[in-house]
Amino acid sequence: MVIVDIGDLFWSMLLLIFAIGTIVAGLFTIYFGSGKSRAVGSILFIIGIIVAAIFYNYTTGDIWSASSWGWKTVEAGIISLIGGIIGGLIALGIFLAGIMKA
């Protein structure tokens, strides 16, 4: 059993999901946007890359400083996130099946 600090887990998942979300939103806006929208998409993409670098630094300690949290913390967060998504999808499926039968 791995004991993980809840604060480290919170911040690691916050940075990871924020980085992925802003990178994807930035790429989507760059590709489908026009004019000022593309500029906003570029800014989102750059912010996502910066946050991803910060996440990488705190996970491995390779760039600027020593590691704040380790891979076990990130691994526990990702597994928890996947479990939460699967549980939510199962609950949504049961809810929709119940409504469709009613």
C-alpha positions as CSV (number, residue, x, y, z in Angstrom):
1,M,0.0,0.0,0.0
2,V,1.4,3.4,-1.0
3,I,0.9,6.3,1.4
4,V,0.5,9.5,-0.5
5,D,0.2,13.0,0.8
6,I,-3.2,14.4,-0.1
7,G,-1.9,17.9,-0.7
8,D,0.7,16.5,-3.2
9,L,-1.9,14.4,-4.9
10,F,-4.2,17.5,-5.2
11,W,-1.6,19.8,-6.7
12,S,-0.1,17.1,-9.0
13,M,-3.5,16.3,-10.5
14,L,-4.5,20.0,-10.7
15,L,-1.3,20.8,-12.7
16,L,-1.6,17.7,-14.9
17,I,-5.2,18.2,-15.9
18,F,-4.8,21.9,-16.2
19,A,-1.8,21.4,-18.5
20,I,-3.6,18.8,-20.7
21,G,-6.8,20.9,-20.8
22,T,-5.1,24.1,-21.9
23,I,-2.9,22.4,-24.4
24,V,-5.9,20.7,-26.0
25,A,-8.1,23.8,-25.9
26,G,-5.2,25.9,-27.3
27,L,-4.7,23.4,-30.2
28,F,-8.4,23.3,-30.9
29,T,-8.7,27.1,-30.9
30,I,-5.6,27.5,-33.1
31,Y,-6.9,25.0,-35.7
32,F,-10.6,26.1,-35.8
33,G,-10.3,29.7,-34.8
34,S,-9.7,32.8,-36.9
35,G,-8.0,36.1,-36.1
36,K,-8.0,37.0,-32.4
37,S,-9.2,33.5,-31.6
38,R,-6.0,32.0,-32.9
39,A,-4.0,34.4,-30.8
40,V,-6.0,33.3,-27.7
41,G,-5.4,29.7,-28.7
42,S,-1.7,30.3,-29.0
43,I,-1.6,31.9,-25.5
44,L,-3.5,28.9,-24.1
45,F,-1.1,26.5,-25.7
46,I,1.9,28.3,-24.4
47,I,0.4,28.4,-20.9
48,G,-0.3,24.7,-21.1
49,I,3.3,23.9,-22.1
50,I,4.6,26.1,-19.2
51,V,2.4,24.3,-16.7
52,A,3.4,20.9,-18.1
53,A,7.0,21.9,-17.6
54,I,6.3,22.9,-14.0
55,F,4.5,19.6,-13.5
56,Y,7.4,17.6,-15.0
57,N,9.8,19.5,-12.8
58,Y,7.9,18.8,-9.6
59,T,7.5,15.1,-10.6
60,T,11.1,14.3,-11.6
61,G,13.1,17.3,-10.2
62,D,15.1,17.4,-13.5
63,I,14.8,21.0,-14.6
64,W,14.9,23.5,-11.7
65,S,14.9,21.9,-8.3
66,A,14.6,18.7,-6.3
67,S,11.5,16.6,-6.7
68,S,8.5,17.8,-4.6
69,W,6.4,14.7,-5.2
70,G,7.4,11.4,-6.8
71,W,6.0,9.2,-9.5
72,K,4.0,7.2,-6.9
73,T,1.9,10.3,-6.1
74,V,1.2,10.9,-9.8
75,E,0.5,7.3,-10.4
76,A,-2.0,7.2,-7.5
77,G,-3.7,10.3,-8.8
78,I,-4.0,9.0,-12.4
79,I,-5.4,5.6,-11.1
80,S,-7.9,7.5,-8.9
81,L,-8.9,9.7,-11.8
82,I,-9.5,6.8,-14.1
83,G,-11.4,4.9,-11.4
84,G,-13.6,8.0,-10.8
85,I,-14.3,8.4,-14.6
86,I,-15.2,4.7,-14.9
87,G,-17.5,4.9,-11.9
88,G,-19.2,8.0,-13.2
89,L,-19.7,6.4,-16.6
90,I,-21.2,3.3,-15.0
91,A,-23.6,5.4,-12.9
92,L,-24.6,7.5,-15.9
93,G,-25.2,4.3,-17.9
94,I,-27.5,2.9,-15.1
95,F,-29.3,6.2,-14.8
96,L,-29.9,6.5,-18.6
97,A,-31.0,2.8,-18.7
98,G,-33.5,3.5,-15.9
99,I,-34.9,6.6,-17.6
100,M,-35.2,4.9,-21.0
101,K,-37.1,2.0,-19.5
102,A,-39.5,4.3,-17.6
